Structures are given as structure tokens and as C-alpha cells.
Amino acid sequence: MATIGALGDIVFAVSTNTVKTFNDFKRTVSPKFASHNRHLKDTLLEYTGNDPDKISFSMLFSVYLGTDPQGEIKKLKTAARTGKIMYLVIGRETFGNWVITGLSESREHIDNKGNTLVAKVDISLTEYAGR
């Protein structure tokens, strides 16, 4: 199995039996500036720090690709609802600590017993800097 990366205990990997990867990876970096009005002059901007970075991506879980959609969604929901701090690594790049701040799921195929066969999950992460 070729491991692509991981978000905490959620491993992104590909093998002949399993595909568990992500799509549409986006990272947002937002510096903060204070705006100071000046009499008869242009407004002065002052750099005051950074907002936490944000990352978003989608994952497709499918029994046809060797994953358990309901189990993977349960892991993600538990991490989101408990505020679990997770380390993010993709390839050789380490991104540091993150928390899930948004999670939406779309159950695309369900069998005749109510089992989810294919689900898409959109994940929003916010950088966790600690204290």
C-alpha cells in the first residue's frame, strides 16, 4: 500500500485493493492588518499578525474502492465533535496541527438494506496553533 499522507489516524493511501485519497485540496493564508485613518492622507495599514490558515478538501469513500464509507464518516464526525487536534502530513510536507471546523457528507449510493456504498465528504480544517 502506498501511503500518501495522513490526518491524525485517517490515512490517505492507495493500493490494488483500496483507494482512500482526497480531491480539490485548497489552502487559505490570511494575514491581518489594522487600518488607521489619517487626516488628509491615505489610510495606513499595519500588519498585526496572521489568522489561522484554513484547508479544505473532498474525500470519496466507496465499498467498490475498498473503504467502509460509514466507518470513515463516523471517524471524521467523532474527531469534529470532540475537537480532536490532528497532525496533517501529505507526502513529505508536514502542515502541523489542525482541527475539523466543517464537515458535510453526501451519501450517494445506498443498498437495499440501508448501507452506504458510496459517500462524498467535504472537510474544512483550521490550523491549531495552541496557546
Protein Blocks (a to p, Z undefined) as FASTA:
>chain_A
ZZfbdehjaccdddfkbccddehiacdddddddddddehiacddddebjcdddddddddd
dfklopafklmmmmmmmmmmnopacdddehjbcebjaddfbdcdddfbdcfkopafbdcd
dddddddebZZ
